[in-house]
Amino acid sequence: MATTTTTVTEERAMADTNAKNAGAGASRQAPDASPITLLEKIRSRGRAWEDLAVQYGVTNPDPPWKVSMFSTCEALAVHDCLETLDRRASEDDLSETLYRDIPQPERQLMALAHTMIRRGLVDEEELERRMRQVHERLTSA
Amino acid sequence: MAEKHKAAPMVDEVSDFEILEAAVRELAIEKGLFTADDHRRFTEFAHSIGPLPAARLVAKAWLNPEFKKLALKDGVKASLEVGIDWLNPTGFGTPSDYTDLRVLEDTPKVKHVVVCTLCSCYPRPILGHSPEWYRTPNYRRRLVRWPRQVLAEFGLQLPADVEIRVEDSNQKCRFMVLPMRPAGTDGWSEEQLASIVTRDCMIGVALPHPDRKQDDKRPIHPAVHPIQHDHGHDHDHGH
């Protein structure tokens, strides 16, 4: 019989300890889970890695950009722009609501972009402009 | 000897998600939230980690009862003894999976195995990257329902009187298994012991064996009934 031993109380205690150790004294912000137009466009037309991998016969389970996304998360945390547990809490909330139907790791990326926009770290319009530039660059070769 | 090379399949399409990842990163760098070098160093770290520190932790616990007590009580503190600081494993920042580590001790009657049913949480700083199968729905969904059957599929047949405990990882707590020290290893050094503690032993889907090491060459067995491949003459599969 499978068992799990981590209780809610224990998790809360660990989270508190982690936050204290990480020097993150600020209280958690519940994310604004209302849809963001740009990200909704990506949701409707974006092709997840699990579809692309099947189409192209690739066996790597992760997209090449996954580690880069992790590094972005870590670099944001180390400079106190977006504290780790705060980001993960936001990601958990958004994963259970707005982005529930998106597979991983695309879901994590969408939650990251969503959180960064809502926190004012990037602006939705400038992100859309930058995406157009990146698209032109990556498809020009 | 030159041989014809057939290119491995590649995804020849730029997805909106790939573009989004690049755009977010580039904007963050331009705004000075972090530097390109910060990002590169984290990426380099992510590609450099492996299971050896965890294997050393197990070997130390086998040899030193006091260290074993520490490992079971405070995995994060014990990790320091094998060079892993969970609060700062890269040496230059807090990682995304900064969390708590719990070491699960196997006994003759209890076998632990680790999973992440939600996604792919894994003790990366001390155990490296998760294997592909760890991230499959097959493993994640079935292990918690039919642990004995799934372990048997890994070749691990456990007696009926051994209880199997499945620990479900989460964003705040990660697990690794401290397997039982196998017979036939009396008098071995820490280095010798660490060499037989493979990644799978610490996930819990395998048991250490004195004849099976981390860096053993994988045997290649000829097929009993070989099938013909369409590119059979282009490659030498024996190397």
Interface residues (C-beta under 8 A of the other chain):
Chain A: M1 A2 T3 T4 T5 T6 E10 E11 M14 A15 T17 N18 N21 A22 I42 R45 G46 R47 A48 W49 L52 A53 Q55 Y56 G57 V58 P61 D62 P63 P64 W65 V67 S68 M69 F70 S71 T72 C73 E74 A75 L76 A77 V78 H79 C81 T84 L85 R87 R88 D92 Q104 E106 L109 M110 L112 A113 M116 L121 V122 E126 L127 R130 M131 Q133 V134 H135 L138 T139
Chain B: P9 M10 V11 D12 E13 V14 S15 D16 F17 E18 I19 L20 E21 A22 A23 V24 R25 E26 L27 A28 K31 L33 F34 T35 D38 H39 R40 F42 T43 A46 H47 L87 T90 F92 G93 T94 P95 S96 Y98 T99 D100 C119 S120 E132 R135 T136 L143 V144 R145 P147 E163 I164 R165 V166 E167 D168 N170 Q171 K172 C173
